Amino acid sequence: MHVTLHLTTACNMSCDYCYSSPNNKHFMSQETANKSIDFIANNYPSNTGIIFFGGEPLLMKELIKSTISYSSEKSGYFHYKVTTNGLLLDADFLNYANKVNLQVSISIDGNEHAHNAFRRYADRTPTFEDLKEKVDLLLKYQPYAKALMTVSPETLPYYSSSVEYLLNRGFKYIIVSLNYAGNWNDKSIKELKKQYKKISKIYEHNIMKEEKFYFSPFEMKLASHIRQENFECYQCHLAMEQISIAHDGSIYPCVQFVKDGMSNKSYSIGNISSAIDEFRKEQLYQESKKPSAICSVCDYNPRCNNKCSCLNWQLSGELNQISPIVCETEKILIPIVDKLGERLFKIGSSMFIQKHYNVIYPILSMIEDMN
């Protein structure tokens, strides 16, 4: 189970595609954070991931520390993650993070051109230069920290070079999300196809060098091609495997429904002071699983990102209705990744075969890294 705590809607950056509102700032209190931990301990005590989120969660460093301290007193096993824009990272916090096994993921959109296009301070000053030293610091303390990259139509020309930049900077895990709400058109769709082809060559080059890395969305598509039977690609188990707790204690079925924690109450499924509304939870889950007429006749359906209910809701207003732009981008991505996988298998790349055909590879890889 994964539980996201939305510590604040405030941020120290202005991102044009971010839902954090600079004029509507809210902060989670220590009382609410503690009650959230009580709720988690009582309902999900075993192997639960607690994710600190924002806005910018590092505006609330002391709340993160006190909440982890409080949770350590509870029975059960918890592990911790935080997603940050990186600007408030420092050695003290990273040293603390390593002591309590808090995994830090950083939002960075690639090279200077791509990152500065949207990620700026409130006064519109670019943040890339300030972030460079933070990246060095993060990778010093956590060499396997994840880079979370958002690609918009405006930054598409830098997509492949940004992936290459992040790999060269030392990131082993690169997680990419497309800004589906952006201004997509025929030109940007063509550019996306061009960039995916370039990225497939970068991926192949690094695999053939026996480099260990993880690049989403390629990894999941490769896995879905190799293990077509009994494979759930991007399956969304709305409120079943993840919940999100807003600053006021309201519970939502997924992180994207929280927003400011107030204006979207129709998707709330309970409160930490009472309980989860099991009827509403099941109602939303069943609604998200209703088959889509368009998707049911598509060969890519089992492997498509159409299973993400919160993404569907954001773009179409319906939990089970895929957006045309998601459909188009998936139809571009899947054939390119399939050809990449077929090439690497035919070549006999040992790294590729270990990575995707050896079920114990993650364990072996972890042991190797520890040594």
C-alpha positions as CSV (number, residue, x, y, z in Angstrom):
1,M,0.0,0.0,0.0
2,H,1.2,3.5,-0.8
3,V,-0.1,6.5,1.2
4,T,0.7,10.1,0.1
5,L,0.6,12.9,2.6
6,H,0.0,16.3,1.0
7,L,2.0,18.4,3.4
8,T,1.4,21.7,1.6
9,T,-0.1,23.3,-1.6
10,A,2.6,26.0,-1.4
11,C,5.7,25.9,-3.6
12,N,8.9,27.9,-4.1
13,M,8.7,27.5,-7.8
14,S,6.2,28.5,-10.5
15,C,5.5,25.6,-13.0
16,D,2.9,26.3,-15.7
17,Y,1.7,22.7,-15.7
18,C,1.6,22.3,-11.9
19,Y,-1.8,22.2,-10.1
20,S,-0.4,23.9,-6.9
21,S,-2.0,27.3,-6.7
22,P,0.3,30.2,-5.5
23,N,-2.8,32.1,-4.3
24,N,-4.3,29.2,-2.3
25,K,-1.7,27.9,0.2
26,H,-2.5,25.3,2.8
27,F,-0.3,23.5,5.2
28,M,-0.8,20.2,7.1
29,S,-0.5,20.6,10.9
30,Q,1.5,18.3,13.1
31,E,-1.8,17.1,14.6
32,T,-3.2,16.1,11.2
33,A,0.1,14.4,10.3
34,N,0.1,12.4,13.5
35,K,-3.5,11.4,13.0
36,S,-2.6,10.3,9.5
37,I,0.1,8.1,10.8
38,D,-2.4,6.6,13.4
39,F,-4.8,6.0,10.5
40,I,-2.1,4.3,8.5
41,A,-0.8,2.2,11.4
42,N,-4.4,1.0,12.2
43,N,-5.4,0.2,8.6
44,Y,-2.2,-0.5,6.7
45,P,0.5,-1.6,9.2
46,S,2.4,-4.0,6.9
47,N,5.0,-2.8,4.3
48,T,3.4,0.5,3.7
49,G,5.0,3.3,1.7
50,I,4.5,6.8,3.1
51,I,5.1,9.5,0.5
52,F,5.6,13.2,1.4
53,F,4.2,15.4,-1.3
54,G,3.3,19.0,-2.1
55,G,3.4,21.7,-3.5
56,E,7.0,21.6,-2.4
57,P,7.2,19.2,0.7
58,L,10.7,20.4,1.7
59,L,9.1,23.7,2.8
60,M,7.9,21.4,5.7
61,K,11.2,19.7,6.5
62,E,10.6,19.7,10.3
63,L,7.1,18.2,9.8
64,I,8.6,15.4,7.7
65,K,11.2,14.7,10.5
66,S,8.6,14.8,13.3
67,T,6.2,12.7,11.3
68,I,8.8,10.0,10.6
69,S,9.8,10.1,14.3
70,Y,6.2,9.6,15.3
71,S,5.6,6.8,12.8
72,S,8.7,4.9,14.1
73,E,6.9,4.6,17.5
74,K,4.1,2.7,15.8
75,S,3.9,-1.1,15.3
76,G,4.3,-2.1,11.7
77,Y,6.8,-1.5,8.9
78,F,6.9,1.7,6.9
79,H,9.2,3.1,4.3
80,Y,9.4,6.7,3.2
81,K,9.7,8.7,0.0
82,V,9.6,12.4,-0.8
83,T,9.2,14.1,-4.2
84,T,10.9,17.5,-4.4
85,N,11.9,20.1,-6.9
86,G,15.3,19.9,-5.3
87,L,15.9,23.6,-4.6
88,L,15.8,23.2,-0.8
89,L,18.0,20.1,-0.6
90,D,21.0,20.4,1.6
91,A,23.6,18.0,3.1
92,D,21.9,18.0,6.6
93,F,18.6,16.9,5.2
94,L,20.1,14.2,2.9
95,N,22.2,12.9,5.8
96,Y,19.0,12.7,7.8
97,A,17.2,11.0,4.9
98,N,19.8,8.3,4.7
99,K,19.6,7.6,8.4
100,V,15.8,7.0,8.3
101,N,15.8,5.4,4.8
102,L,13.9,8.3,3.2
103,Q,14.2,8.0,-0.6
104,V,14.4,11.3,-2.3
105,S,13.1,11.8,-5.9
106,I,13.8,15.0,-7.7
107,S,11.7,16.8,-10.4
108,I,14.1,17.8,-13.2
109,D,13.0,18.2,-16.8
110,G,16.3,17.4,-18.4
111,N,18.8,19.8,-19.9
112,E,18.9,23.6,-19.4
113,H,16.5,24.4,-22.3
114,A,13.9,21.9,-21.3
115,H,14.0,22.5,-17.5
116,N,13.9,26.3,-17.7
117,A,11.0,26.3,-20.1
118,F,8.6,25.8,-17.2
119,R,10.4,25.4,-13.9
120,R,11.1,28.9,-12.7
121,Y,11.0,30.8,-9.5
122,A,7.8,32.9,-8.7
123,D,9.5,35.9,-10.3
124,R,10.1,33.8,-13.5
125,T,13.9,33.5,-12.9
126,P,15.2,30.2,-14.3
127,T,16.1,27.5,-11.7
128,F,18.4,25.2,-13.7
129,E,21.7,26.7,-12.6
130,D,20.7,26.6,-8.9
131,L,19.6,23.0,-9.3
132,K,22.9,21.7,-10.7
133,E,24.7,21.7,-7.4
134,K,21.6,20.1,-5.7
135,V,21.8,17.2,-8.2
136,D,25.4,16.6,-7.4
137,L,24.6,16.6,-3.7
138,L,21.6,14.3,-4.1
139,L,23.5,11.7,-6.2
140,K,26.4,11.9,-3.7
141,Y,24.1,10.8,-0.8
142,Q,21.6,8.7,-2.9
143,P,23.2,7.4,-6.1
144,Y,20.0,5.7,-7.1
145,A,17.7,8.7,-6.7
146,K,15.0,8.9,-9.3
147,A,14.8,11.8,-11.7
148,L,11.2,12.7,-12.5
149,M,10.9,14.4,-15.9
150,T,7.9,16.1,-17.4
151,V,7.8,16.6,-21.2
152,S,5.5,19.2,-22.7
153,P,4.9,19.9,-26.5
154,E,7.2,23.0,-26.1
155,T,10.1,20.9,-24.7
156,L,9.8,17.9,-27.1
157,P,12.8,19.0,-29.3
158,Y,14.9,18.5,-26.2
159,Y,13.4,15.2,-25.1
160,S,16.1,12.8,-26.3
161,S,19.0,15.1,-25.4
162,S,17.5,15.6,-22.0
163,V,17.4,11.8,-21.4
164,E,21.0,11.7,-22.5
165,Y,21.9,14.6,-20.2
166,L,20.3,12.9,-17.1
167,L,22.1,9.7,-17.8
168,N,25.4,11.5,-18.2
169,R,24.7,13.3,-14.9
170,G,24.6,10.0,-13.2
171,F,20.9,9.2,-12.8
172,K,20.1,5.5,-13.0
173,Y,16.3,5.9,-12.8
174,I,14.6,8.3,-15.1
175,I,10.8,8.4,-14.9
176,V,9.1,10.5,-17.7
177,S,5.6,11.8,-17.8
178,L,4.1,13.6,-20.8
179,N,2.2,16.7,-20.1
180,Y,-1.0,15.5,-21.8
181,A,-2.8,18.7,-20.9
182,G,-0.4,20.7,-23.1
183,N,-1.0,22.2,-26.5
184,W,-0.6,19.1,-28.6
185,N,-1.0,19.2,-32.4
186,D,0.1,17.2,-35.5
187,K,3.5,18.8,-35.4
188,S,4.2,17.8,-31.8
189,I,2.9,14.3,-32.4
190,K,5.5,13.9,-35.3
191,E,8.2,15.4,-33.1
192,L,7.4,12.9,-30.3
193,K,7.8,10.0,-32.7
194,K,11.1,11.4,-33.9
195,Q,12.3,11.8,-30.3
196,Y,11.2,8.3,-29.2
197,K,13.3,6.8,-32.1
198,K,16.3,8.8,-30.9
199,I,15.7,7.6,-27.4
200,S,15.5,4.0,-28.5
201,K,19.0,4.4,-29.9
202,I,20.3,5.9,-26.7
203,Y,18.7,3.0,-24.8
204,E,20.2,0.4,-27.1
205,H,23.6,2.1,-26.8
206,N,23.6,2.0,-23.0
207,I,22.3,-1.5,-22.8
208,M,25.0,-2.7,-25.2
209,K,27.6,-1.0,-22.9
210,E,26.1,-3.1,-20.0
211,E,25.0,0.0,-18.3
212,K,22.4,-0.5,-15.5
213,F,19.6,2.0,-15.7
214,Y,15.8,2.2,-15.7
215,F,13.9,4.4,-18.2
216,S,10.2,4.8,-18.0
217,P,8.1,4.5,-20.1
218,F,10.3,2.1,-22.1
219,E,10.7,-0.5,-19.4
220,M,7.0,-1.2,-18.8
221,K,6.3,-1.4,-22.6
222,L,9.2,-3.9,-23.0
223,A,7.9,-6.0,-20.2
224,S,4.4,-6.0,-21.5
225,H,5.7,-7.2,-24.9
226,I,7.8,-9.9,-23.4
227,R,5.2,-11.1,-20.9
228,Q,2.0,-10.5,-22.8
229,E,0.1,-13.1,-20.9
230,N,-0.9,-12.3,-17.3
231,F,0.7,-8.8,-17.5
232,E,-1.0,-5.8,-16.2
233,C,0.6,-2.7,-17.7
234,Y,-0.2,0.6,-15.9
235,Q,-3.1,-1.0,-14.2
236,C,-4.8,1.5,-11.9
237,H,-6.3,0.0,-8.7
238,L,-8.0,3.1,-7.6
239,A,-8.0,3.4,-3.8
240,M,-7.2,-0.2,-3.5
241,E,-3.4,0.0,-3.5
242,Q,-2.9,3.7,-2.9
243,I,-4.7,6.6,-1.1
244,S,-3.8,10.2,-0.6
245,I,-4.4,12.3,2.5
246,A,-4.9,16.1,2.0
247,H,-3.7,18.7,4.4
248,D,-7.0,18.7,6.3
249,G,-7.2,14.9,6.7
250,S,-9.6,14.2,3.8
251,I,-8.8,11.0,2.0
252,Y,-8.7,10.6,-1.8
253,P,-8.3,7.5,-4.0
254,C,-5.2,8.9,-5.8
255,V,-2.7,11.8,-5.6
256,Q,-4.1,13.6,-8.6
257,F,-7.6,14.1,-7.0
258,V,-6.3,16.1,-4.0
259,K,-5.4,19.4,-5.7
260,D,-6.0,22.0,-2.9
261,G,-7.8,19.4,-0.8
262,M,-10.9,21.4,-0.7
263,S,-12.4,22.1,-4.1
264,N,-12.7,18.5,-5.2
265,K,-14.5,16.9,-2.3
266,S,-16.8,14.9,-4.5
267,Y,-13.9,12.4,-4.9
268,S,-13.1,12.2,-1.3
269,I,-13.6,8.7,0.1
270,G,-13.3,9.5,3.8
271,N,-11.4,11.3,6.5
272,I,-8.6,10.2,8.9
273,S,-10.8,11.2,11.9
274,S,-13.5,8.7,10.9
275,A,-12.9,6.0,8.3
276,I,-12.9,5.3,4.6
277,D,-16.3,5.2,3.0
278,E,-16.1,1.7,1.6
279,F,-19.2,2.2,-0.5
280,R,-17.8,5.3,-2.2
281,K,-14.4,3.6,-2.6
282,E,-15.9,0.6,-4.3
283,Q,-18.2,2.9,-6.4
284,L,-15.2,4.8,-7.8
285,Y,-13.2,1.6,-8.4
286,Q,-16.0,0.0,-10.3
287,E,-16.6,3.2,-12.3
288,S,-12.9,3.2,-13.3
289,K,-13.1,-0.4,-14.5
290,K,-16.0,0.1,-16.9
291,P,-14.8,-1.0,-20.4
292,S,-14.3,1.7,-22.9
293,A,-15.8,1.0,-26.3
294,I,-12.8,2.6,-28.1
295,C,-10.2,0.7,-26.2
296,S,-12.0,-2.7,-26.4
297,V,-11.3,-3.0,-30.1
298,C,-7.7,-1.8,-29.9
299,D,-4.8,-4.3,-30.1
300,Y,-2.7,-2.2,-27.7
301,N,-5.4,-2.1,-25.0
302,P,-3.8,-4.5,-22.5
303,R,-0.5,-2.6,-22.7
304,C,-1.8,1.0,-22.9
305,N,-1.7,3.8,-20.4
306,N,-5.5,4.0,-20.7
307,K,-5.7,2.1,-17.3
308,C,-4.7,5.2,-15.4
309,S,-8.1,6.4,-14.0
310,C,-6.8,9.7,-12.5
311,L,-5.2,10.6,-15.8
312,N,-8.4,9.8,-17.7
313,W,-10.3,11.9,-15.2
314,Q,-8.0,14.9,-15.5
315,L,-8.2,14.9,-19.3
316,S,-11.7,13.7,-20.1
317,G,-13.6,14.2,-16.9
318,E,-14.4,10.4,-16.8
319,L,-12.5,7.7,-14.9
320,N,-12.7,5.2,-17.8
321,Q,-12.6,7.5,-20.8
322,I,-9.1,7.8,-22.5
323,S,-8.1,11.1,-24.0
324,P,-7.4,11.1,-27.7
325,I,-3.9,12.5,-27.1
326,V,-3.0,9.6,-24.7
327,C,-4.3,7.2,-27.4
328,E,-2.1,8.8,-30.1
329,T,1.0,8.9,-28.0
330,E,0.7,5.3,-26.9
331,K,0.2,4.2,-30.6
332,I,3.5,5.9,-31.4
333,L,5.4,4.6,-28.4
334,I,4.5,0.9,-28.4
335,P,5.7,-0.1,-31.9
336,I,9.1,1.8,-31.4
337,V,9.7,0.0,-28.1
338,D,8.7,-3.4,-29.6
339,K,11.2,-3.0,-32.4
340,L,13.9,-2.0,-29.9
341,G,13.2,-5.1,-27.8
342,E,13.3,-7.4,-30.9
343,R,16.6,-5.9,-31.9
344,L,18.2,-6.4,-28.5
345,F,16.9,-9.9,-28.2
346,K,18.2,-10.8,-31.7
347,I,21.6,-9.3,-30.9
348,G,21.6,-11.3,-27.7
349,S,22.4,-8.4,-25.4
350,S,23.2,-10.1,-22.0
351,M,22.1,-7.0,-20.0
352,F,18.8,-6.9,-21.9
353,I,18.1,-10.6,-21.4
354,Q,19.0,-10.4,-17.7
355,K,16.9,-7.4,-17.2
356,H,13.8,-8.6,-18.8
357,Y,13.9,-12.4,-18.8
358,N,15.6,-13.2,-15.5
359,V,12.9,-13.0,-12.8
360,I,15.5,-12.7,-10.0
361,Y,17.5,-9.9,-11.8
362,P,16.3,-7.2,-9.4
363,I,17.6,-9.1,-6.4
364,L,20.9,-9.9,-8.1
365,S,21.3,-6.3,-9.1
366,M,20.6,-5.1,-5.6
367,I,23.2,-7.5,-4.2
368,E,25.7,-6.4,-6.8
369,D,25.1,-2.7,-5.9
370,M,25.6,-3.4,-2.2
371,N,29.0,-4.9,-2.9
